[in-house]
Amino acid sequence: MDKKGQTIQQQSPRCRLVLFPLPLQGHINPMIQLANILHHKGFNISIIHTKYNFPNLSKYPHFTLYLIPDGLSESEASTTDIILLLKLLNEKCVEPFLDCLARLLSDDADDPIPCIITDAIWYFTQAVADNLNVPRIVLRTSSVGSLLAFAALPLLQDKGYLSWKNSEMDAPVVEFPPLKVKDIPTIETRNEEGPSQVIANMVEQTKKASGLIFNTFKELEEPEFDKLREQFLIPTFAIGPFHKYFSASAGSIWTQDRTSISWLDIQAPKSVIYVSFGSIAEMHEEKLNEVAWGLANSAQPFLWVVRPGLVNGSECLEILSKELLEAINRRGYIVKWAPQQEVLSHPATGGFWTHSGWNSTLESICEGVPTICSPFFGDQMVNSRYVNDIWKVGIMLEKGLERVEIESAIQKLMVGKEGEDMRKNITCMKEKIDLCLKPRGSSYQSLDNLVDFISSFRSPV
Ligand code: UDX
């Protein structure tokens, strides 16, 4: 048993797995957690990582690390255009990854490598794996629902949804309930061909993989798994939530400010709304202003993560007026990066205003903390809709970032009847999570199936 009481059987080492995380915080965390889970199942672990965003992995001395050059120039590495970045990484990492993996495979006599595990967005790795004759298992770090929505984009484009006018954004997508037009997971980009090719590559190369791992659990997305099986004809393994297996946090790119915990220690139980929009989201100055006024007017204490770059070109809140800064400082505590899982499990935390990245969504469900959802792009739109409409454990800000709606949502969540109902729903879900990780639980069994599946691969020649 680990510190959190989950049962994970340690077995004797048998062979080496090579894992390749996508170098973004929301993808590094689940891959490192998966590596740790598989290590405790008896596998030796090698991680290949780009120089770009190399995380602090000092807590994992038992992993062997291989750093590969990513070929990004300084300006490419600092781009905020996520699609362009993913496209460049998938082009520039081919040779360094191929060289590194070929070396590891040629030197694996004592420690055979049955397969590699790479993020779904590393779509180029399928061709490399085929070329080197080693099976590739994909880790998709977000929900099943969002992968299905990405896979449906060509259909939704054909139906004309992507060119609907702003006034029609609240209309339902009849082919894809519960989505509304505004929830279709598009991503803004300056890339000439738009986001569609990168997304299509991710979907198509995942379909060609030998297996597919999800950081989710069966009970959360049962109907979505049924649909997935019709489209992705490969074995799938829902073994999440990953972070519940061990209490250690995964590889952080930034330093977590622990003063946030001392500040929470002196707040009343369930009184604080924690606010964080993850590691990539960006907003315009006027939206930051709305967020700040919404928080200040809500009359609730809040812990707010303002990451450098949240507003492009600004370090923190220096762009806000003196009057607003004073209002914020009366009830708020601001940090650049927080130990999020600890914050969510702190008794003072009563709600989480999030961008609905998948890790944040799962982490909040696991701690029984209901959310306010402000999705920015991609899978976050789908996750938010599920939280609001299907799981009913959060409130989506339907008008975007607007101070009156923000203030009212915070009130509803923290002190209203709606918040109480959501807390009941989320407590039910939390109980399901506890069960799914225990022996005979769905994730526990799925993990055993994954171990057997990996062990069934013969080592490549
Ligand atoms: C990105 C995408 O935005 C998201 O939609 C996708 O599902 C994964 O990749 P990100 O924006 O970083 O992820 O969000 P999220 O998935 O929530 O991951 C953020 C991670 O950073 C979480 O594990 C969270 O615990 C951690 N975090 C966040 C911190 O440790 N400290 C913070 O202050 C904020």
Residues whose N, C-alpha, C, O or C-beta is under 5 A from the ligand:
A	BS01	UDX	Q25 G26 H27 N29 T141 S142 S276 F277 G278 S279 I280 V305 W337 A338 P339 Q340 Q341 S356 G357 W358 N359 S360 D379 Q380
